[in-house]
């Protein structure tokens, strides 16, 4: 009887504790769009991206013209000349693809520029959210900008290690 009573009391206490948790949400897109430095950085990135895209497109147009010229002259060229022209076109296309990758690839110049310009602003926003969460006693803060994403969680409520232990794994 005592065990049942203790179990019921701990369940009731758990329900009240869960209900007592404070949750909040933020819209980081709204926040960022209201920060002038972010707007300026975004405009600068858009301008750079547009310039690089135009450069890539002009190089592809140049390759396309080279290919059309080759197609028109192909019947007049010897086998060696055809092979040389084909190699030139293929190499030029590889160069442009490498340039495109260096600009827009996962670790390309645009990504690095974004890290340089926007990440510090995002870090400031995160720090402010974290400070507010600590000051306000919030357990979780959701970000509504891109669906319900948790932007801050109080580590005190993280039970990941307990889940690992339950699964039989040690920290």
C-alpha positions as CSV (number, residue, x, y, z in Angstrom):
1,X,0.0,0.0,0.0
2,X,2.8,2.3,0.9
3,X,4.6,1.6,-2.5
4,X,1.4,2.4,-4.4
5,X,0.9,5.6,-2.4
6,X,4.5,6.7,-3.1
7,X,4.2,5.8,-6.8
8,X,1.0,7.9,-7.1
9,X,2.6,10.8,-5.2
10,X,5.6,10.8,-7.4
11,X,3.4,10.6,-10.6
12,X,1.4,13.6,-9.3
13,X,4.5,15.5,-8.5
14,X,5.9,14.7,-11.9
15,X,2.7,15.9,-13.6
16,X,2.9,19.2,-11.6
17,X,6.6,19.6,-12.3
18,X,6.0,19.1,-16.1
19,X,3.1,21.5,-16.0
20,X,5.3,24.0,-14.2
21,X,7.9,24.1,-16.9
22,X,8.1,27.3,-18.8
23,X,8.2,27.2,-22.6
24,X,8.6,30.0,-25.0
25,X,9.1,30.5,-28.7
26,X,10.9,33.0,-30.9
27,X,10.8,33.7,-34.6
28,X,14.5,34.1,-35.6
29,X,13.6,35.1,-39.1
30,X,11.6,38.1,-37.7
31,X,14.4,38.9,-35.3
32,X,17.2,38.8,-37.9
33,X,15.2,40.8,-40.4
34,X,14.9,43.5,-37.8
35,X,18.6,43.8,-37.3
36,X,20.1,46.3,-39.7
37,X,23.6,44.6,-39.7
38,X,21.9,41.4,-40.8
39,X,20.0,43.1,-43.6
40,X,23.3,44.7,-44.8
41,X,25.2,41.4,-44.6
42,X,22.5,39.6,-46.5
43,X,22.4,42.2,-49.2
44,X,26.2,42.0,-49.5
45,X,26.0,38.2,-49.8
46,X,23.2,38.4,-52.4
47,X,25.3,40.9,-54.4
48,X,28.4,38.7,-54.3
49,X,26.4,35.6,-55.2
50,X,24.8,37.4,-58.1
51,X,28.1,38.6,-59.5
52,X,29.7,35.1,-59.2
53,X,26.6,33.5,-60.8
54,X,26.8,35.9,-63.8
55,X,30.5,35.1,-64.1
56,X,29.8,31.4,-64.2
57,X,26.9,31.8,-66.6
58,X,29.1,33.9,-69.0
59,X,31.8,31.2,-68.9
60,X,29.2,28.5,-69.7
61,X,28.0,30.6,-72.6
62,X,31.5,30.9,-73.8
63,X,31.9,27.1,-73.7
64,X,28.5,26.7,-75.4
65,X,29.8,28.9,-78.2
66,X,33.0,27.0,-78.5
67,X,31.0,23.8,-78.8
68,X,28.7,25.3,-81.5
69,X,31.8,26.5,-83.4
70,X,33.3,23.1,-83.1
71,X,30.2,21.4,-84.4
72,X,30.1,23.7,-87.4
73,X,33.8,23.1,-88.3
74,X,34.0,19.5,-87.3
75,X,33.6,18.0,-90.8
76,X,36.5,20.2,-91.9
77,X,38.9,19.2,-89.1
78,X,41.3,16.3,-89.1
79,X,41.0,13.6,-86.4
80,X,43.8,15.1,-84.4
81,X,42.4,18.6,-84.6
82,X,38.9,17.3,-83.5
83,X,40.4,15.5,-80.5
84,X,42.4,18.7,-79.5
85,X,39.3,20.9,-79.8
86,X,37.2,18.4,-77.8
87,X,39.8,18.2,-75.1
88,X,40.0,22.0,-74.9
89,X,36.2,22.2,-74.5
90,X,36.1,19.4,-71.9
91,X,38.9,21.0,-69.9
92,X,37.3,24.4,-70.1
93,X,34.1,22.9,-68.8
94,X,36.0,21.2,-65.9
95,X,37.6,24.5,-65.0
96,X,34.2,26.3,-64.9
97,X,32.8,23.5,-62.7
98,X,35.7,23.8,-60.3
99,X,35.2,27.6,-60.2
100,X,31.5,27.1,-59.5
101,X,32.4,24.6,-56.7
102,X,34.9,27.0,-55.3
103,X,32.3,29.8,-55.1
104,X,29.1,27.8,-54.2
105,X,30.3,24.5,-52.9
106,X,29.8,23.3,-49.3
107,X,33.1,25.0,-48.2
108,X,33.2,27.5,-51.0
109,X,33.8,31.2,-50.8
110,X,30.2,32.1,-50.4
111,X,29.8,29.8,-47.4
112,X,33.0,31.3,-45.9
113,X,31.7,34.8,-46.5
114,X,28.4,33.9,-45.0
115,X,30.2,32.5,-41.9
116,X,32.2,35.8,-41.7
117,X,29.2,38.1,-42.1
118,X,26.1,36.4,-40.7
119,X,27.3,33.8,-38.2
120,X,28.4,36.5,-35.6
121,X,24.9,38.0,-35.8
122,X,23.2,34.6,-35.4
123,X,25.5,33.9,-32.4
124,X,24.5,37.1,-30.8
125,X,20.8,36.2,-31.2
126,X,21.5,32.8,-29.8
127,X,23.3,34.3,-26.8
128,X,20.4,36.6,-26.2
129,X,17.9,33.8,-26.4
130,X,20.0,31.7,-24.0
131,X,20.3,34.6,-21.6
132,X,16.5,35.2,-21.7
133,X,15.9,31.5,-21.1
134,X,18.2,31.5,-18.1
135,X,16.7,34.7,-16.7
136,X,13.1,33.7,-17.3
137,X,13.6,30.1,-16.2
138,X,12.5,28.6,-19.5
139,X,13.1,24.9,-20.0
140,X,12.7,25.1,-23.8
141,X,12.5,27.8,-26.4
142,X,11.2,26.9,-29.8
143,X,12.0,28.6,-33.1
144,X,8.9,29.1,-35.3
145,X,10.8,30.5,-38.3
146,X,11.3,27.2,-40.0
147,X,8.8,24.9,-38.2
148,X,8.9,23.9,-34.6
149,X,12.6,23.7,-33.9
150,X,14.1,23.9,-30.4
151,X,16.6,26.7,-30.4
152,X,17.5,26.5,-26.7
153,X,17.1,23.7,-24.2
154,X,18.1,23.9,-20.5
155,X,20.7,21.2,-20.1
156,X,19.2,20.4,-16.7
157,X,16.2,18.8,-18.6
158,X,18.4,16.8,-21.0
159,X,17.9,13.1,-20.3
160,X,20.1,11.8,-23.2
161,X,22.5,10.2,-20.8
162,X,19.7,8.5,-19.0
163,X,18.4,7.1,-22.3
164,X,21.8,5.8,-23.1
165,X,22.0,4.1,-19.7
166,X,18.6,2.6,-20.2
167,X,19.8,1.2,-23.5
168,X,22.8,-0.3,-21.8
169,X,25.4,2.2,-22.9
170,X,27.8,4.0,-20.5
171,X,28.7,7.7,-20.9
